Amino acid sequence: MDASKLIRRLSVSGRGGKKTTFILSIDGGGIRGLIPSIILDRLEKVISEKRGVETRIAEIFDMVAGTSTGSIIALGLTVSEEDNNSKPKYPASTLVDIYEKEKDKIFDRIFYPLRLFYPRFKPGKFERLLNDYFTRKNNEVCKLSEHIVKGVHVLVPSYNITSKEHVFFNNYSDKFRTTRDYTKFTIPDVIRASTAAPTYFPAKKINGEHYIDGGVFMNNPSYFAYRDAKRILKAEEYVICSLGTGHYQEELGQLINGGLGNWALPIISLTMNSSSKLAEEYFHDDNKDKDPNKLVYDFRYYPLRPSLKRDTPLDDTGEESMKSLREEAEKCINDKVFNELVQRILEDKFDIKD
């Protein structure tokens, strides 16, 4: 379905005076996280220019969710300043720099003769990078419970392979799915847990339990972010911006008779793409069985989810790949969905008629 038609279909009429909650969802996708980082950098700049005052992502969105590489962006943009818990520490341009300038620290390749039996990357440099960005001057490592911008709710999916359960790291009380309290976890640990993609990074051990990439079951966290927002924020309307990291329609025919060596890496991308599409279907189909004469949607969905012209593996940090990702981000920025999102933010968040 055309994105602009979907937006109109899910629109709630007569929204004047309604309490509106803004939700940002960011997919997983390795180095392809550069795409949503660039989009968010442009969004900050456009909103700041229109308002005449610097505006950060955490000042726009009430709920921010990110899976895998999306968790780097989500938590990077919502961690608070050292001495002001009401202000975000980093602009989106910092996240762009991380993907463009620090990529070799994230993807620190392991060289083993029998690479099939080991993860592709060592996590040491990546973990040190996370500690650099999420540690206070007094050497206190930032925690979900204490160092997220006041009033912003964050959600990061992962999977606990020790207890065999889905995990939703967050900075609010999660009474709806588990009795565990994840709010005391450090931000670097949460990111490492959510980015531990099988075959790419080893599982992350926290408090004796092992966690892997949330993308194995929920690469697009938009629906659960919406569900949690309804439960805890209770707005009349929910504006959802869903940022993808690019989808490539891979030809899998040659893998029909393939073995472990053939399927090991493609299966990760296939799993993530499938879970992302499933979340899209949730929004397309929500309320479809209700009486159409009484059909009222309480959300408006703004998808910026590019299709890639070339296969870009999660760890392809070559210049040709990076150039392609920048181009895809610009296409999203020039899409009318981006412009409609900007208008909605200006009108409903900041009461500016442009």
C-alpha positions, -999 to 999 in steps of 0.1 A, spaced: 0 0 0 12 35 -9 26 51 23 7 84 18 -26 64 14 -18 44 45 -13 77 65 -46 90 54 -63 57 60 -51 56 96 -58 92 103 -81 102 131 -103 131 120 -109 162 141 -77 160 161 -78 195 174 -72 196 212 -64 159 214 -36 146 236 -10 132 211 19 109 219 48 108 194 65 74 190 98 67 172 107 32 162 141 22 146 148 -12 130 179 -33 134 203 -36 105 240 -33 114 259 -6 95 226 2 77 217 21 109 234 50 90 201 55 71 179 63 101 207 83 117 209 106 87 171 109 86 169 118 122 198 143 119 178 160 91 146 159 111 164 177 140 178 204 117 144 210 100 125 213 132 151 234 148 151 258 118 113 261 118 112 267 156 141 290 157 156 270 186 178 239 187 156 208 190 166 173 197 149 140 190 142 134 227 123 167 228 101 155 199 92 119 208 77 106 240 85 69 233 116 58 215 122 21 206 151 5 188 162 -30 180 198 -41 175 216 -12 157 184 8 164 191 5 201 224 24 196 204 52 180 175 51 204 196 52 235 222 75 220 195 101 214 177 98 247 206 96 272 206 128 293 232 155 297 257 151 326 241 178 348 207 182 333 184 152 332 158 171 311 182 176 282 196 150 257 233 147 256 239 139 219 224 154 187 216 130 159 247 141 140 268 123 167 251 91 157 259 97 121 295 102 131 295 69 150 284 49 119 307 68 96 338 73 117 337 46 144 325 17 122 357 -2 125 354 -2 163 319 -17 160 329 -43 134 363 -56 147 367 -87 126 380 -120 141 405 -139 119 402 -176 125 411 -204 101 377 -221 108 356 -190 109 324 -210 105 326 -220 141 331 -185 156 313 -152 155 326 -128 129 335 -99 153 351 -94 186 330 -72 209 359 -56 229 363 -24 209 326 -20 205 320 -24 242 348 2 249 331 25 224 298 22 242 314 29 276 331 60 261 297 74 251 276 62 281 299 69 311 297 100 333 327 121 344 327 103 378 331 70 359 294 60 366 281 40 337 247 52 325 216 32 336 182 30 320 166 39 353 186 71 359 201 86 328 174 87 302 159 122 294 131 129 319 97 122 304 110 100 276 102 63 275 126 39 258 121 3 247 148 -21 235 140 -57 225 164 -86 231 162 -123 237 173 -142 268 187 -175 256 192 -187 292 156 -184 302 143 -187 266 122 -156 268 116 -124 249 130 -94 267 120 -57 265 145 -35 282 130 -2 292 132 26 317 96 22 330 79 -5 351 71 -34 328 43 -50 347 26 -63 315 51 -89 304 75 -99 331 82 -95 368 119 -88 361 131 -53 366 155 -43 337 157 -6 346 189 -11 366 208 -25 336 235 -2 322 229 13 287 261 -3 273 250 -37 284 215 -32 270 229 -22 236 253 -51 235 225 -75 244 203 -61 216 230 -61 190 244 -96 196 233 -109 162 240 -147 160 271 -154 138 281 -117 140 287 -111 178 288 -135 207 259 -134 232 261 -108 259 263 -122 295 246 -100 321 241 -112 357 248 -148 347 223 -149 318 230 -146 281 212 -123 257 212 -121 219 199 -97 192 163 -86 195 160 -87 158 156 -125 159 120 -120 169 113 -82 166 135 -63 142 108 -36 139 96 -27 174 70 -1 164 40 -22 173 51 -30 208 62 6 213 26 16 204 12 -11 227 33 1 257 25 38 249 -12 30 250 -8 13 284 14 39 301 9 72 283 -28 69 275 -31 95 248 -60 100 225 -39 97 194 -5 81 187 18 94 159 43 67 149 74 73 129 89 39 118 124 40 104 137 10 85 174 3 77 167 -9 41 153 -41 26 169 -59 -3 148 -86 -21 174 -113 -19 173 -142 -44 172 -173 -23 167 -198 -50 203 -208 -50 201 -218 -13 173 -244 -18 198 -272 -14 223 -253 6 238 -264 39 250 -246 70 277 -227 53 253 -213 27 225 -204 50 244 -191 81 244 -154 72 214 -151 48 191 -166 75 199 -137 98 188 -111 72 158 -132 63 147 -135 99 151 -97 105 133 -88 73 104 -111 80 99 -98 116 100 -62 102 73 -70 77 52 -86 104 51 -54 123 40 -35 92 12 -60 88 0 -53 124 -6 -17 115 -22 -25 82 -46 -50 97 -53 -34 131 -91 -32 137 -99 -48 104 -125 -71 118 -145 -44 136 -176 -29 123 -164 -5 95 -192 19 104 -176 23 139 -140 21 128 -118 46 145 -80 44 144 -61 61 173 -28 61 155 -12 76 125 17 57 109 46 74 91 68 47 76 102 56 61 114 22 51 136 22 20 142 -7 -4 179 -12 -13 191 -14 -49 220 -35 -39 226 -62 -13 242 -45 17 253 -70 44 249 -59 80 287 -55 82 296 -40 48 314 -8 58 331 -3 24 328 32 8 305 20 -20 281 6 6 283 37 27 276 59 -3 246 38 -12 232 41 23 236 78 23 217 80 -10 188 59 4 186 82 34 183 112 11 155 95 -8 136 91 24 142 127 34 128 138 0 98 116 3 64 133 10 60 111 41 90 129 57 75 163 49 41 152 63 58 140 95 75 174 99 42 192 95 26 170 120 53 175 146 53 213 141 15 215 144 8 191 172 40 191 192 50 228 189 18 245 178 34 259 147 14 263 115 39 262 86 
